[in-house]
Amino acid sequence: MPRRICFALILLALLPPLHAQSSDNSLSEAEVEQLRESAYFPRDRVLVFVKFLDERSNALHELFAHPRRPGREQDAHDLLEQFASIADELEDNLDDYGTRHSDIRKSLPKLLEATDRWSSTIKSPPDDEAYNVSRKLALEAIRDLREDATELIASQKAWFAAHPPAKEEEKNGAIDIPR
């Protein structure tokens, strides 16, 4: 009996690390490090996310710009899932920045412009059962980003007109604390 209890405790101790290892693989370790480095500069962090989404979008375009190769549909599926996951993470960050009134006014127009580019690229591959659902989710994520960015542009314009940031904060792009 004590052996079973010991085994159960060992098994329970191993479960959390096993779960952590199966986490989302949308970002490489280098990309995660870039996000960590930009964590205190919301304006830069938004642009880092835009860069990652551009990379996924460009990779998807490249898949279909060349003659078909085996596994292309699965690669497209994986890229679209990564895209949607990264876009959702960016959306979470935008929600957080909006409520904290972080100054991301300079990066929002670039994000808004990128949503049109991403949408075109993601719509361009032909229909295929292997990735149509992932494409739909990626397009929904783009739509949500576009809506959030549009709303944030207006709300940030109004907020910062009423609460101009100090010159040092504006220059550094650091996290703004509401006054």
N, C-alpha and C positions, 0 to 999 in steps of 0.2 A: 504494500500500500504506500509506504513513504516514497518508493521509487516512482510511482505514478504521479504523486504530488510534485515531486522534483521535476519530472519530465514535463508536466503541465506548466510549471513555473518557467522552465526554460523556453518552452514553446511560446508562452505569452510574452516573454522578454524579447523574443526574436521577431514577433509580428510587426511592431512599429517600424523597425529598420527595413523589413521586407516591403512594407507598404511604401515607404519613402523611396525605395529604389525603383518602384514601378510608377513613379510620378511622371508628369507630362514631359516629353522629350522635345518640345517645340523649340527650345533654345539650347544652344551649345554652352559649354562652361565659359567660353570666352565672351559670349553674348550676355550671359548672366553677370559676369564681372563688369562689363560695360554698363549694365543697368545699375549695378551697385555703385559704381563710380559716379554716375549721374544722379543718384538718389536725392541729393540735396539741391539740385538745380533743375526744377521742374521743366523749364523751357528746354534745356538740353536733353532731359530724359524723354520728352515727347519726340524730339528729333531722332533720338536713338531708336525709339520704337518705329518711327517712320522709315529709318534706314533698314531695320530688320524686315519690315513688311515689303519694302522695295526689293530686297534681296530675294524673298520668297516669290514675289510677283515676277521678277526677272527670271528666276529659275524655272517657273512654270512656263513662261514665254519661250525660253530656250528648249524646253522639252518638245514643244510642238513646232518649233522653227526648223527642226532638222528631221530627216527621214525617221519614220517610226522604228523604235527599237523595242525588244522584249522588256516588259515590266514598266513601260511608259505610263500606263493607266494607274498602276499602283503608286508610282512615283508622284503622279499628279494628285492622286487622292491624299497622299502623305503631305505634300506641300500645301494643299488646300486646308487640311486639318491644322497644320502648323500655323498657317496664315490666320485662320479663324481664332485659334487659341491666343496668338500674340495680339490680334486686334481686340479680343475680349479683355486681355490684360491692360492694354492701352486705355480702353474705355473705362475700366475700373480706376485707373490713375486719373483720367480726366474728371471723373465724378469726384474723386478725392480733392483734386486741385480746385475744382469749382467751389466746393463747400468751404475750403480753406482760403479762398481768394488768392491763390498763388498766381503770380504774374506769368502767364504763358501766352500773352497777346502776340508776341512775335512768331511763335511756332504754330499757332492755330491756322493762319492762312496757308502755310506750307502743308499742314495736315489736310486741310480742306481740298487743296489742289491735288494732293496725292490720291485722295479717295476716287477722283474721276479716273485717274490713270490706272489704279488697281482694278476698278470695276471693269474697265475695257479689257484689261489683260485676262481677268478671270472669266469673263464672258466669251472670250475668243475660242477656246478649244471646243471641238465638236462634242455633242452630247454623248455620254457614255455612262452606263449603269455603274461602272466602277467608282466614279467620282462625282456624279450629279448631286448627290445629297451633300457631300462635302463642299461642293461649289455653292450650293444654295445657302449653306451656313456661312460660308465666307462672304457671300454677297450681302447677307443680312447683317453681318458684323460691319461691313463697309458702310451700309446704310445707317446703322446705329452710330458709327463714328462720325459720319457726315452730319447727322442730326445733332449730336452732342457738340461737335465743333462749331456748328452754326449758332446754336444756343449760347455756347460759351463766349463766342466772339461778342455777341450782343451784351451778355451779362457782364463780361469783363470790361467792356467799354464803359458801361454805366457805372460799375463799381469803382473803377480807377479814375473816372471823371469826378466822382464824389469823394474818393479817398486816394489822392495822388501818392504814389510810393516815394519814399525817401530816395535821393539820388544814388546813394551807395547800394541799396537793395536793387534798384533798377539796373544799375551798371553790372552787378554781379549775377543777377538772375536767380538769386537765392530764394528760398521758400519765404513767402510773405506771411506775416502774422496779421490777422485782421485787427484793426484798431477800434 
